[in-house]
Amino acid sequence: MKQDKKNIPILMYHSISQSSESADPRFKALCVPPTLFAAQIDYLYRSGYTFLNVTQLIHILTGKAALPERPVVITFDDGYADFYHQALPVLSRYHLTATLYIVTGFVERTSLWLRWKEETGHPLLTWNQIVEISNSGIECGAHTHSHPKLHMLPLTMARNEIRRSKDLLEQYLGREVTSFSYPYGDYTWDVQRLVKEAGFTSACAVNDTKCSDKADHFTLDRLTVTPSMNISAFDALLTQEGSSQLRKLYMCARIPIRQTLRYCIASLSRFSAEIRGCSYEGA
């Protein structure tokens, strides 16, 4: 008998902070106020959701455990210091887990990869804080070493970005790091292959749709939580009740199209560099 497909909300946060200190509206869209975040976690807890980290979800999706009735996965990208000060106390209050993806090259520094947004001054976690976070039951995953667009790099550089972040995290945490998050949500088949070869068992994209229990474990879909979401809008995000069937079809079709475009752009970039005399590893 064919089993019905189930969809799991994997929520994506970045900074848990007030956006008033940010100049760029694109970064403001990544700043969820602490009071709103606390209300959202409280809502999930009281609504009977079972909190999972990404590796726990993969454990379930590979048939090693049963999927809870109402699963939810909470993820955070980049590793901002406000996770330690604002998000961790809320999660710890309810004894909850989550997955935190860390840009290892900027630990104990600031968000220097955001020069193009003029948002370089946001503090990142320290290694001591990351160790404490990991010991508190939060999964720490890799988000590359310097937050580049991986699909635009030579494959040797992309491989180094991926593996270096994993190696550093494992060195400091003393445990295996198995989950990865693509910077900007961008990947190609080559990048996906490099992540697998590095020893990860999962990787998160974005795509703003719920994740199917039949999904490729290296292109897990996530839903973006924005600073303007009250509880009603947050619930609609979780259930996607406001999504029309046409939009759902569009989202499903968009994913392979975007991946193909990324592959073409990356291939053209490598070809152009080869013409200029740079050496690249094969696509």
N, C-alpha and C positions, 0 to 999 in steps of 0.2 A: 504493500500500500504506500502510495507516494505521500511523503510528509509535507505539510504546508511550510512555506518559507517564513522565517521569523526575522524581524528587523530590530536591531539594537541601537539605541541612541548613544553615540560616542560624542560627548560634548568637548569642544575645544575652547579653552581660555588662554589668555596670554598674561597680561598684567592685571592684578587685583588692586586697583588704585583709582583715585579720582583723576579724571582726564583734564582738569582745568590747568594743570601745569604743562600740558603738551601743546605745541604749536600746530603740528600737522594733523589735519582731520583724519588721515589714514591711520595714524597711531592712536588717536582718541577712540577710534572704533574698536581698538583692542583692549581698552581699559574699562574693566567692569568694577564699579564702585564696591568697596568692601561690604557695605550694608546690604546691597543688592545680592552680592554673592552669598552672604550668610543666609538671606531669605530664600534663595534658590536651593541651597543645600538643605535647609530646614524643610522646605516643601517636598523635596525628593525623599527625605528620610521619613516624614510623616505620611507620605503617599505610598509607602511600602516598597520603594525601589531597593533592589539589592545592588550595592556598589561593588564594582569590579575594577581592577586595573587591566591594562591591555594584555599582559601575559596571562593573567587568569582567564580572560575571555578566550584567548587562543587555546588554552588548556581545555576549555569547554568545547570550543568549535572543532577540536580534533577528537572529540568523543571520549575524553578522559573524565568528564563530569557532566552533570545535567545542567541545562540552561535554566536559570531561575525564571519565575513567572514574570517579573518586572525588572529586568537587568538595566543598568546604566553604567557607562564608563566615563570617568572625568579625566580629562587630560589638560596639561598646561605646557605651552611651548616657550622656549628660550631660556628660562631659569632666572627670572627677575627676583630680586631680593624681597619684593613685597609678597612673594609666595610664602616665605618663612614667617613674615610678620602678620600677614592678613589671612592667607588661605589655610596654612597649616593649623593654626589654633582652632579654626572652625571644623576642619576635617577631624582633628584629634578629639574634639568635644563629643563627636558622635562615633568615634572609633572607626573611621572610614578610610578606605584606601583610594588611591588615584595614581596616575602616571605623570611624571614630570620630565619633560624632554629638555636637555641641557646643552647649550652651546659651550663646549669645553674651553675654547680658546679665549673666552672673555670672562671666565670665572674670576671673581675678586676684582673685576674691572667694571666697565659700563658698556652700554649697548652701542659700541663703536661701529658695528656693521650697518647702523641706521643713518649713516652720513647723508644719504640721498634724501632722507626725511628731516634732516637736522634734528634728530632725536637721539643724540649720542650720550646723553647724560643720565640715563636710567640705570641705577645700580643693579648689578647681578649678584647672585649668591656667592658666598665664600665656600671653599672646600669643606671647612668645618661644619658649616650649615648643611651642606649637601649630605655629608656623612650622617649628621643628626636626623635629617629628613628621611634618609634611607632606613636608618635604624628604627624610625617611628612607624614603619609599615607602608611608606609611599614608594612606589616603584620609580627608579631613576633610569630614564632611557636616554639615548644619544640623539643629538640634533645637529650633527657635524661639528667640526672644530671652529669654523669661522663664519658659518651661516651663508654660504654662497648659493647661487643657483646651480645646482649640481649638473643639470642637463646642459649647461653652457660651458662646462669645464672639460679639458682633456680627461680621458678616462683614468689616467694615472693619478692626476690631481684629485679627481672625484673619489677614487679608491682611498687615497690618503686621508681625505676629509672624513670619510665614513669610518675607516678603521682606527684612525688616531683618536677620534672621540670615544669610541668603544674602549680602546686600550686604556685611556686616561681614567675613565670612569671606573673600570674594573680595578685599576691600580689603587685608586683612592678608596673605593668602597669595599674591596676584598670579596666581591661576589660577581657572578656572571651578569652581564647586561645583554638583554635579549630583544629589546624593542627599540625601534628607530622612528624618527619623524622627519619627513622630507621638508627642508626649508621652503617656504612659500607654497608648500603643497605640490611642488613641481617634480616630476620624475619622467624618465623614459624607460624603455625596456632594459637598456644597458645599465642605467642607474639602479633599477630594481634588481638586476642580476648581481651587481656589486654588493648591494646590501645583503643579499642571500649568502654570497660567498664570504662575507665578513663574519658570518655566524649568527646573524639575527634571526629570530623566528617570526617577526612581524614588523610592519612599517605602516605608519599612518599618513594618509593624504588629507584632503579636505572635502571638496565636492558638495558640501552642504546638503547631504542627504543621510538618512539612517543607514546603518551598516547591516547588510544581509548576513544571516548565519551561514550562507553559502559563499561569502565573499572571498576573494583572493586575500590571503593573510598579509600580503605585501602592498596592498592598496586599500587599506581600511578607510571607509568613508567616515567623515566627522561632520558635526553640526557646529557652526560658529555661534557662540553666545556674545551678544552685543550689549553695550552699556545702556541701551534704551529699553531693554526687555523687562517689563513688569511680570508678575507671576502668571497672568493670563497669557501673555505673549510667550513666556517661557514654557508653559504647558502646551501651547500650540506648536512650539518648536519640537518638543518631545514626541508629540503624537503626530505631527505634520497634518493635522486635521484641515488646516487652511490651504494645503497644497492640492491643486487641481490634478486630475489624471493627466492632462496635457503637460503640465509642468513636470510631473514624475517621469513621463516618457522622455521629455526633453533632457532631464538630468541624466537619465540612463544612457541616452545617445551621446551626450556631451563628453562623457568620460573617455571613451576610446578615441573620439575626434581630437580632444585636447592632447591625449597621449601621442597620437600620430603627429600633430603639429609640433609638439616638443621635440620629438625624434627628428623631424625634418629640420627644425631650427638648429638643433645640436649638430646634426650632420653637416649642414652648411657652414657652421662656425668652424668645425674641424677642417673641412675642405679649404676654407679661406685661409686658415692658419698654415696649412700645408703648403699652399701656394706661396705664402710669405717666408717659407723656409723653416717653419716649426715642425717638429716631429710629434706625431700623435700615435697612440695605440689604436688598433683597428676598432671599428664600431661594433 
